[in-house]
Amino acid sequence: MKTIHLFYVSILALIMPVSAIYAEDESSFSFGLVYISSEPIYLKANAISRVMPLLRYDRENVSVSFQEGVSYQILNGSASSFTISVAPKFKPYDSSDSVALNGMDRKMYFDGSVAAFYTISRGLTAKFKYSKEFTNEFNGDAVDLSLSQFIPFAGVPVIVTAGSKWYDRNRSEYLYGVYSAEATSQRSQYAPSDGFVHYLGLNAFYKITDSIGIFSNINVNFLPAAVKNSPIISDKNTISFVIGLGYRF
């Protein structure tokens, strides 16, 4: 079975958590299924189409989920909040995913993160998130900056998000580059510089009953030239679609 890609998890991170549909509950357990369809980011890899589980537990200031790890909300004010977390990051690819990746090895790693959210005006929220890889796979940093606007549309809550993720040189090379030991006659060594991956997201969610909800996401990633020039990366931007069903106890 192929590995869950970094790209899958990036998409899932933009989805409204299942429990967000039931924000009035202080403690809950939610589970569901999500269908993901997206274009491949790696050269000659197949298009992504998969059903995945979603699991989440929330109690007071603590959240535990399959895709977001463990997080603790230190501050929850009327206009701002502050969260720390530890999250698993599944390996970005298997060498068997594409002939362009033959002989390349990447492993699962963990990020420690701090995130701040600030409500600028009604429905408009800014996010700043800093992440540090601490499992000694590549010792890289990342920063995620975004603005999200809540828009009620025909009775359905919709959130539009525009943001940018900055990856340092170490993280970029691990995800998109080719180490010297991995270079071949058909695949040259490549070390992308640090840079930004811009993205746009559209999320919607709808409560069917007090316990069941549907959520969806459309996401577009705009890859920088430093990434597109890598010999293992498809030279295009990527679009993904997600739809899921969640049940809350």
Secondary structure, 3 states (H helix, E strand, C coil): CCCCCHHHHHHHHHCCCHHHHHCCCCEEEEEEEEEEEECCCECCCCCEEEEEEEEEEEECCEEEECCCEEEEEEEECCCEEEEEEEEEECCCCCHHHCHHHCCCCCCCEEEEEEEEEEEEECCEEEEEEEEEECCCCCCCEEEEEEEEEEEEECCEEEEEEEEEEEECHHHHHHHHCECHHHCCCCCCCECCCCEEEEEEEEEEEEECCCCEEEEEEEEEEECCHHHHCCCCECCCCEEEEEEEEEEEC
